[in-house]
């Protein structure tokens, strides 16, 4: 990280804070807006939550001209990514020190984590931001509401619905790496019917020759209001994507002092990954009385992936970095020799497929407990069926598992909503490991006179073994138990200056037992090196802080900082978790006047270990800028520049990054 740029942002922070404090004496400034959280299934104001929550709206996404869902999430406390390559390529998200499978992704009420691997693959790097109405990041365990895969939290995505007034939008973009995108949407309502339809196509190059990313995205939402108390909403999302990536070679022999670490990429003409994502939901909502309402959600999700690496023969040459250098353990070279590199592809395709079926019924009962006191009881019954398949190059697996759940959650607001109690329990009956119970309790208290809210919660969670853990013909272990987690968290929210300035800080600690790991030397078949087993432990603890300051009606400053200490215990030894930065922060300054929006954003990621845990990647500080403005009543021009100062960024050792990256667009709206 260059100190000069760090000092620049430090001075910027100090300056805007000083300006805002001095402005408060003489200006009437609009207060920060009230935010409602719906991902908890009991609607609540964010200030009434006993959890740490972040909400991102479509307005924020549009103003900052995000072209990639990954870039939206970088600004969130506790969330980080390893993005390997250019747009739409390999994507590895993390939350609170844990990777995929330990946090859940929900789109329009449908769980999209697959049973085969437990995660969402590259979806978060390929999801079109244009379809998103709201993103809610619920940090910490949410097993009592959503079940498995929620030890670190849940990302709840809501796609765009119909609007009261009809809106037609058409746009196009162009930029770095031959980025080209066209899109169109129509939203509105007619009598009792609301509608929203979107379609977009992206065609982009990559960092290396032959790399590219192409994606077609579409989203349809329809709603029909039969009466004031009964309505049905239905939605369908489809994303079809493909990308070609460069050949990566890297050293595995980190324990050998005579073979230092090395890595390189060479262009590969035919190394392809394609994916099709389908997500559909139907929600039936019925208000039985003013105090009792019920919702039924039916959902379907499917992800089909194909990989194919052709044998393209000779790809190029490199210079041997050390003596006795080899790529194939047959031919050895001295330092400085020219080494030919041949494609590792064999032309054999492989296929993966995940399907989820969901039925979730909720009954919510509001009970008045006297003046200004309210009890909200949620009763839920859920059925989920998950199917996973793989075939082709890596063998065949086809399995189905069903999960039946019953859950109860209660929220009590008393003392004029100053004291909030929340607690819940859930039982999951999994087709493979039987019954598993989880629970959570939280409490918050607000001192309204001084703008302070204190909150704390404790919860348990679990992660079901994946199909790959259980059934892989070489490494699977059908005797695996779920991973078990416990988390406690406490935090404070503080507002100043008539709520123009808001600050939040929280501390969390999560412990996982029975962590599923690949263990060498325990497979009963001596010809196979190992298998999966419940053996390890893992802990993650940290601090998340955030600040939002409405300096004037036109100027807003935001910032956040996350410290994460994530470790695993293996054979009595403790190891730092790979690909997790201990320190990360964001600084953001936004200026809005009339129909013009300007934004400057700084993102810092501290050093992280590569996947093997032996080499630490350097920290970096990245600066992004965005602008959006109306040039006529119907025409809008916008642009975004990422990594403005061309910082040398390494998110995965060996993978090259785009450097300075810019996109501009023109949009017509009627």
Steps between C-alpha positions, in 0.01 A plus 500: 500500500641840407517724808421812298160366397427379852583848633279649230200305625589563864503874435179470298333323793615759750397781270148383429437423868618846600291658226192307606534597866542866414207489259265360762461831678346686213341256256176306493616160378280211392527208745630160402210291371329228699576151369274195532642147501284221349752216470435402862141408393372731775513853360695728731675833494875453483537691826282234668716210385696302757739398218761681295329581166586692182244597234591613146226643276452515124550878519850457645586236238380721216669819620839330524464325163603157624550250220593210731321368811842429653586869500175585679581260782860614550370805685320287761659434842600138552481405129794458263587326174775333310426597138723303264536652156279747315122559502278198563782254568585302815342647812565396861293692759568498876297617799627550854804283436318208338461394138220362286272253672514693827272779380172473313382691191124552458340648185133599525453264793669201330819346639755467221788320673548162334515171691779367281767744628307719746575833333378705202796458263576813295143634519586814700749606233251446218174633646380814317469795745226650283244244623551572872254699711666442837781304665485418870811361669407333829828429677528224758311168524147496355432127535172550691357671190685336210657176629835367372790701351441814708780499759651822359175658380252534214497716186137570408445633147167644384450559128311795356121503513239712325463875562194723538592705193620333178874532433680392181880492498753418226876530535840408366853485644858476371833492675827331585579144389253552212208514746168537315156475650147574385187482712132592507227489762138591551326537837156616599149398599155479345195473723583215742796367301860613554783400269876525457697359207875531440740362240871568459799363308868540591801426277844567646860406447745405773846573630670248269460421132209259437337582836142619478173518692152491348170501685131532423283605796125528527253551781119504509282588798119509499269585787122489525303658783167323535400716797655711775571183694595247230766514229729272299848582369700289259852539368745329268869576452733348242871561448696317234875562511825373356862597540835387360796519737879487484713201600635532856811321625632534854732324742356258753835415662493769767669271755811461285758776552665411169178575307378854581149599415426599141191563291406614152214514250509443125216563251300185423281506185249241626445484875128557545250514785127544435214537749123529489320634808121480543310642797120502529265583786131543575390681817144496626431757771176511699409731787247298698437788741677824587715299741542167323654441157637202312744455211574197285817500290558240229842508338728329251870551427726326251866541410653298217870533426722362225880514490718413204875549458621394156859383445642793305855370514778758529380816680826694534823515696627634831844552653590245770503688835737253679736214433345153468175660389238265357136512391452129440751328737667349195700781340704735723644844418761732646419854607466724194422221254207538262225257605224402254150481650238259366126501568379276785158466336384163372179591314279303739195700617358490852153598621353609835136565585318618814123530543308631802123473559350706784165536677501739797188595697502787752228608744561834673292613797527850646382530861467827687642480851363833611571856379812519277584131564482234232573130472553351150497122477621318188414135441664333201491166323745430219569220255808496279615239253850522356629300207862487394667339200839483339602306192770494236873528563490481881263205535130476579293583809124552517338548841187654655447614858189639667481727802189570709512793743286662766601831655371758744627854541367766736570872522382709795505881495433663837561830678406701190722277281804576715542140614496228235514129572542246222529124527435199282546126459504274197509129434627362169439139405763424238473191283859398575579588862155529662383771739704805583384784728626858503412804706567870531428775750564874473431816696540869432427812703482857371574808706306739278602816684867448410451306175665180623393141435675199651438152358625146545409154374601137531419233246582148387536380142598202288631414156376180340759282323492555125431228246868517406600442867263206535488324165811571298604153377864552602497739795144497639407393854136412574567507876553876512308715749399864449738775601376672817535870574445743786521878471467785742498865402454833667489848354401862534323744269542869566344802331596865535390835363132411469588169330711660227798306629465127572771267628483126563755259641474129576717214625437137408650161575403180316621150582448201272541139612505183289635701208508280191849476352690280260725278710795316348574138582164390646336349194447123538604467136882532508506610136311821589690769691219600740135585560272751673455485877370703796821602666588866499383803697474857378455837667433846368483816702513862408379855512277680249450876513309728265422870476250701298508880512254724318727803480252714306197436282748445216797327659517161679803325645503127582768268622549161662779288641519123562755309703482121453702240688408166344681177589471124469633229729648184346673226698541735796663775291334834421517649151385835367216463249609553141375778271364706790636851566533591865431865417275658243334840476290716267477878471228661288405858419184567295376833363144540368362817346185508288547209257877467537674241718876491563680239708854421608572175678808347662534129577784348703572129535778383729741212438343156444644151470468316170289181491786278625569723803870548431533828309347832605372738235573869545237747614353747255298821499269557208325824399177500296299793366149515355282770345142502377301791361195589290581684179131541407171400659526152346873444444760409762875456461711315755845359557710303747877464539643227723859500628550857380868513599583158351592340831677164471222271629542132581187323617626156399871443445565425137178657375545831318255785564362752248683805642315827431151401391237741362145470367270770364133478408205685352143438612159607370210499744136581435 
